[in-house]
Amino acid sequence: MRSFLIHLSRALALFAMTVTLFACAKTPNEQLLRETIDAMQAAGEARDVGAFMAFVSDDFSGQNASMDRSALAAYMLGIRMRTENIGVTRTKTTITMEGERAKAELALLVTDGGKILPAQGQFVSAQTQWRFSNGAWRLANATWTHAF
């Protein structure tokens, strides 16, 4: 009987931890958004357009409504085809939380080419808007400009 109670208490504790972790994953928070931005950056550097686009909402609008989700995918595919290596360094990330929405201002150094040193680089300033949906952050809107 004692063994049964020990196993039962362990099972209940494991169940409680699982429920707690699941509930936390469903909560929109800044850390989860930062992790999403990190994963999106890693997908971009890996030139994995599919993984990159997994973070983009179906109703995405970009560059002042001149780009929808499919146009963004085509843009990313074009970058992948033109570049052998992509490097992204975030020099600034400012996040403003608004419940299940958030804004993130990013300053980036994007480099491409070269095996040891980048062949070229550009500073990019991006203003992004995010929406928390189905337990995950999705990019809803983005506008970017090249600083130089």
Backbone bond lengths (Angstrom), bond angles and torsions (degrees), N, CA, C in turn:
res aa  C-N    CA-C-N  psi(-1)  N-CA   C-N-CA  omega(-1)  CA-C   N-CA-C  phi
1 M - - - 1.448 - - 1.527 110.71 -
2 R 1.348 116.01 -42.13 1.457 120.88 -179.93 1.529 110.43 -61.83
3 S 1.320 117.79 -41.24 1.454 122.36 178.52 1.533 110.44 -62.54
4 F 1.310 116.55 -41.59 1.456 120.96 177.68 1.521 111.12 -60.57
5 L 1.321 117.77 -44.25 1.466 121.95 180.00 1.533 111.63 -65.13
6 I 1.313 116.79 -37.53 1.470 120.72 177.69 1.528 109.47 -64.20
7 H 1.331 116.69 -46.76 1.474 120.16 179.27 1.524 111.28 -64.80
8 L 1.311 116.62 -39.10 1.452 120.87 178.74 1.524 111.05 -64.61
9 S 1.327 117.10 -43.09 1.476 119.70 179.87 1.529 110.73 -66.58
10 R 1.325 116.90 -37.39 1.469 119.80 177.07 1.526 110.94 -65.75
11 A 1.322 116.27 -41.78 1.466 120.37 179.43 1.526 110.48 -64.47
12 L 1.320 117.35 -41.35 1.460 120.66 178.17 1.522 111.52 -65.92
13 A 1.329 116.82 -39.28 1.468 120.38 177.98 1.521 110.34 -64.67
14 L 1.328 116.48 -42.60 1.459 120.27 178.26 1.529 110.59 -63.96
15 F 1.320 117.08 -41.60 1.454 121.19 177.35 1.527 110.50 -61.47
16 A 1.331 117.61 -44.43 1.473 121.40 179.84 1.526 111.02 -62.62
17 M 1.329 117.10 -41.34 1.473 119.98 178.66 1.525 110.36 -65.60
18 T 1.318 117.46 -40.81 1.464 121.28 179.71 1.521 110.76 -63.00
19 V 1.324 116.73 -45.25 1.464 120.64 179.32 1.526 110.22 -63.10
20 T 1.328 117.24 -41.73 1.466 121.41 178.68 1.519 110.95 -62.30
21 L 1.323 117.24 -45.99 1.465 120.41 179.60 1.523 110.76 -64.18
22 F 1.335 117.22 -40.99 1.457 120.63 179.61 1.526 110.11 -64.24
23 A 1.307 117.64 -41.57 1.465 121.57 179.49 1.520 110.52 -64.64
24 C 1.325 117.26 -40.15 1.467 120.61 178.98 1.523 111.13 -64.77
25 A 1.324 117.01 -37.01 1.455 120.23 -178.85 1.524 111.23 -68.34
26 K 1.308 118.06 -21.58 1.452 121.75 -179.56 1.530 112.27 -88.99
27 T 1.314 118.02 -4.33 1.450 121.64 -176.91 1.525 110.16 -91.23
28 P 1.335 117.25 124.40 1.463 118.15 177.69 1.525 109.34 -70.66
29 N 1.307 116.56 122.76 1.457 119.35 177.47 1.522 110.04 -146.77
30 E 1.321 114.18 164.63 1.457 119.96 -175.22 1.521 112.27 -64.26
31 Q 1.330 117.91 -38.98 1.461 119.97 -178.81 1.525 110.99 -62.81
32 L 1.320 116.75 -42.25 1.461 120.23 178.20 1.525 110.95 -63.93
33 L 1.330 117.09 -37.64 1.468 120.16 177.09 1.529 110.20 -66.37
34 R 1.332 117.51 -42.14 1.478 120.23 177.23 1.528 110.92 -60.40
35 E 1.323 116.83 -40.39 1.465 120.57 178.25 1.532 110.82 -65.60
36 T 1.329 116.77 -36.59 1.464 121.31 177.40 1.529 110.23 -65.39
37 I 1.325 116.52 -43.94 1.471 120.55 178.38 1.524 109.89 -63.40
38 D 1.341 117.27 -40.78 1.469 121.23 177.04 1.526 110.92 -60.38
39 A 1.336 116.66 -44.64 1.470 120.56 -178.92 1.523 110.88 -66.77
40 M 1.319 116.26 -37.80 1.464 120.32 178.23 1.533 110.16 -66.13
41 Q 1.320 116.29 -40.79 1.467 120.93 176.85 1.529 110.26 -62.13
42 A 1.336 117.11 -44.61 1.469 120.74 179.39 1.524 110.90 -61.75
43 A 1.338 117.22 -40.02 1.464 120.47 178.49 1.527 110.48 -64.45
44 G 1.322 116.93 -40.25 1.459 120.52 177.50 1.520 112.04 -63.39
45 E 1.339 116.06 -44.32 1.465 119.71 179.21 1.520 111.50 -65.20
46 A 1.324 116.82 -32.16 1.467 121.36 178.46 1.531 111.65 -79.96
47 R 1.337 116.02 -3.72 1.458 122.72 -179.33 1.528 111.17 62.25
48 D 1.337 116.10 30.37 1.456 122.85 -178.96 1.529 108.46 -97.35
49 V 1.326 115.52 90.50 1.461 121.42 -174.98 1.529 110.87 -62.09
50 G 1.320 118.08 -39.97 1.463 121.26 179.66 1.515 112.20 -61.21
51 A 1.330 116.83 -46.34 1.466 120.66 178.84 1.523 110.68 -66.08
52 F 1.326 117.21 -38.44 1.459 121.63 177.60 1.526 110.43 -61.56
53 M 1.323 116.23 -47.09 1.460 121.17 -176.12 1.531 112.73 -71.58
54 A 1.319 117.81 -18.15 1.465 120.54 177.54 1.524 111.62 -61.78
55 F 1.331 117.58 -21.05 1.459 122.27 -179.68 1.532 112.68 -92.68
56 V 1.322 116.99 -0.58 1.462 121.87 -175.14 1.528 109.20 -101.07
57 S 1.333 116.53 131.65 1.470 120.55 -178.96 1.529 110.57 -68.20
58 D 1.316 115.72 155.26 1.469 121.37 179.84 1.526 111.96 -62.08
59 D 1.330 116.90 -30.41 1.468 120.63 -178.45 1.527 112.19 -101.58
60 F 1.338 116.30 29.83 1.461 121.76 179.93 1.530 111.65 -54.32
61 S 1.317 114.49 141.99 1.458 121.65 174.12 1.525 107.01 -135.95
62 G 1.326 116.59 129.24 1.454 118.97 -177.28 1.510 113.08 -136.06
63 Q 1.312 114.88 165.55 1.457 122.83 178.63 1.525 110.82 49.33
64 N 1.332 115.08 54.39 1.470 121.86 177.85 1.527 111.88 59.08
65 A 1.318 116.15 45.88 1.468 125.12 176.22 1.531 113.95 69.55
66 S 1.312 118.22 13.72 1.468 119.23 177.46 1.530 112.20 -92.03
67 M 1.350 117.09 -1.39 1.456 120.46 -177.50 1.530 109.12 -137.51
68 D 1.334 116.50 126.11 1.456 119.97 174.29 1.530 108.92 -101.23
69 R 1.321 116.82 -172.38 1.459 120.94 -175.59 1.528 111.90 -60.90
70 S 1.329 117.39 -44.11 1.473 119.52 -178.54 1.525 111.10 -67.98
71 A 1.329 117.59 -34.88 1.467 120.17 176.89 1.525 110.51 -67.44
72 L 1.336 117.20 -37.15 1.468 120.02 176.65 1.526 110.13 -64.61
73 A 1.330 117.22 -41.70 1.467 120.29 177.79 1.523 110.80 -61.14
74 A 1.327 117.34 -42.55 1.464 121.14 178.46 1.527 110.94 -65.07
75 Y 1.326 116.55 -39.69 1.471 121.62 177.54 1.534 110.09 -61.14
76 M 1.331 116.18 -46.59 1.468 120.50 179.48 1.526 111.41 -65.23
77 L 1.322 117.06 -38.47 1.460 120.87 177.35 1.531 110.20 -63.46
78 G 1.337 116.85 -39.86 1.461 120.89 176.81 1.518 112.04 -61.80
79 I 1.317 116.89 -41.47 1.469 120.63 176.79 1.520 109.88 -62.65
80 R 1.330 116.45 -43.69 1.465 120.50 179.97 1.523 111.48 -60.44
81 M 1.323 116.40 -39.54 1.457 120.14 -177.88 1.535 112.05 -72.76
82 R 1.338 116.65 -29.63 1.465 120.60 -177.87 1.519 114.30 -86.09
83 T 1.323 117.68 -18.26 1.458 120.06 -173.43 1.524 111.83 -121.19
84 E 1.311 114.16 145.71 1.461 119.83 177.60 1.520 110.51 -91.99
85 N 1.310 115.87 -40.35 1.463 122.61 -179.97 1.521 108.89 -131.48
86 I 1.313 116.30 137.23 1.457 120.78 176.58 1.516 107.84 -124.87
87 G 1.314 115.51 132.71 1.455 121.16 174.55 1.517 108.99 -123.49
88 V 1.317 116.14 137.31 1.461 120.63 178.04 1.520 107.89 -129.47
89 T 1.330 115.28 122.90 1.452 121.15 175.44 1.515 107.76 -118.19
90 R 1.318 115.90 119.65 1.466 119.87 176.54 1.518 108.18 -86.18
91 T 1.318 116.06 122.70 1.454 119.81 178.90 1.520 111.46 -100.19
92 K 1.331 116.53 -12.68 1.461 120.67 179.09 1.523 108.97 -156.78
93 T 1.318 115.74 135.58 1.459 121.74 173.18 1.522 107.22 -138.44
94 T 1.314 117.11 112.92 1.457 122.24 178.15 1.519 107.85 -117.83
95 I 1.333 116.37 120.29 1.459 121.33 -176.63 1.524 110.02 -115.15
96 T 1.324 115.18 133.83 1.461 122.36 174.43 1.516 107.21 -118.41
97 M 1.324 116.62 115.51 1.461 121.56 -178.82 1.526 110.14 -86.05
98 E 1.326 116.14 139.06 1.467 122.51 178.70 1.530 108.43 -138.41
99 G 1.323 116.98 65.42 1.463 121.34 -177.25 1.509 111.12 68.22
100 E 1.331 116.49 -118.89 1.464 121.06 179.24 1.523 111.83 -90.71
101 R 1.303 116.01 15.95 1.468 122.83 174.67 1.522 107.72 -129.62
102 A 1.310 115.10 157.44 1.465 119.52 179.05 1.518 108.74 -153.90
103 K 1.319 114.61 155.75 1.460 121.76 172.72 1.516 107.12 -118.53
104 A 1.311 115.79 139.52 1.461 120.90 176.63 1.517 108.43 -131.54
105 E 1.310 115.55 125.74 1.459 121.68 175.08 1.521 106.52 -103.49
106 L 1.336 115.53 126.43 1.457 121.29 -175.16 1.522 110.62 -122.77
107 A 1.311 115.89 138.76 1.463 121.76 169.61 1.525 105.63 -114.83
108 L 1.329 116.45 125.16 1.461 122.20 -172.90 1.518 111.94 -127.83
109 L 1.314 115.55 148.13 1.454 122.02 166.19 1.523 105.07 -112.70
110 V 1.327 116.61 114.06 1.462 122.09 -178.54 1.522 107.79 -107.25
111 T 1.331 115.65 124.30 1.469 120.63 -178.85 1.526 109.28 -122.13
112 D 1.336 114.65 156.16 1.457 118.50 174.50 1.524 109.73 -147.54
113 G 1.326 113.52 162.27 1.458 121.29 177.61 1.513 112.71 75.48
114 G 1.318 115.38 -179.18 1.454 122.17 177.98 1.512 113.69 66.79
115 K 1.313 115.89 142.41 1.458 119.89 178.68 1.528 110.94 -94.82
116 I 1.336 117.68 -32.54 1.464 120.79 178.84 1.517 109.83 -106.93
117 L 1.313 116.42 -52.03 1.465 121.77 177.19 1.518 108.93 -115.53
118 P 1.339 117.41 145.56 1.461 119.24 178.98 1.526 111.58 -62.44
119 A 1.325 115.85 142.96 1.464 121.15 177.46 1.523 110.54 -74.22
120 Q 1.325 116.37 -34.07 1.458 120.47 178.30 1.516 109.50 -156.29
121 G 1.315 114.87 160.35 1.458 119.80 179.68 1.513 110.92 -150.63
122 Q 1.318 115.60 156.71 1.463 121.58 178.55 1.519 108.74 -140.04
123 F 1.325 115.37 140.67 1.454 120.22 170.34 1.521 107.33 -86.32
124 V 1.311 116.00 133.64 1.467 121.93 -178.58 1.524 108.25 -127.23
125 S 1.306 115.22 134.58 1.460 121.81 173.72 1.526 106.99 -109.10
126 A 1.344 117.00 125.93 1.465 120.85 -177.07 1.524 110.51 -126.51
127 Q 1.319 115.10 134.23 1.456 122.19 172.78 1.523 105.81 -111.97
128 T 1.324 115.96 120.62 1.462 120.28 -175.31 1.525 110.97 -123.90
129 Q 1.322 115.07 151.53 1.456 121.82 175.09 1.523 107.51 -125.68
130 W 1.319 115.04 134.47 1.454 122.14 -174.11 1.522 110.42 -122.23
131 R 1.339 114.84 152.74 1.462 121.21 177.30 1.529 107.95 -131.26
132 F 1.332 115.85 134.06 1.465 121.37 177.52 1.519 107.90 -88.90
133 S 1.335 117.33 118.41 1.454 122.04 -175.95 1.525 110.02 -144.62
134 N 1.317 116.51 132.68 1.469 121.84 178.74 1.525 112.54 52.82
135 G 1.327 116.09 40.50 1.459 121.14 174.65 1.516 115.45 80.65
136 A 1.335 118.20 11.28 1.465 120.30 -177.97 1.522 110.48 -145.65
137 W 1.322 115.70 153.36 1.462 121.52 174.96 1.521 108.78 -84.00
138 R 1.337 116.50 136.57 1.463 122.67 177.46 1.522 108.64 -128.75
139 L 1.314 115.46 138.28 1.461 121.72 177.98 1.523 108.94 -72.44
140 A 1.330 116.52 119.17 1.462 121.22 -177.41 1.522 111.98 -100.53
141 N 1.329 116.93 -31.44 1.463 120.88 -175.84 1.518 108.95 -154.13
142 A 1.317 116.15 144.59 1.464 120.62 176.86 1.519 109.91 -152.34
143 T 1.302 114.10 139.74 1.460 121.57 173.31 1.518 106.43 -133.59
144 W 1.313 116.56 131.94 1.463 119.03 -179.25 1.521 109.97 -135.75
145 T 1.310 113.64 152.28 1.469 121.14 176.93 1.513 107.90 -136.57
146 H 1.308 115.02 151.12 1.466 121.05 176.15 1.524 107.14 -88.85
147 A 1.336 115.40 127.84 1.459 120.00 -175.72 1.531 112.37 -70.95
148 F 1.314 117.61 -32.20 1.478 120.93 179.63 1.505 109.55 -126.52
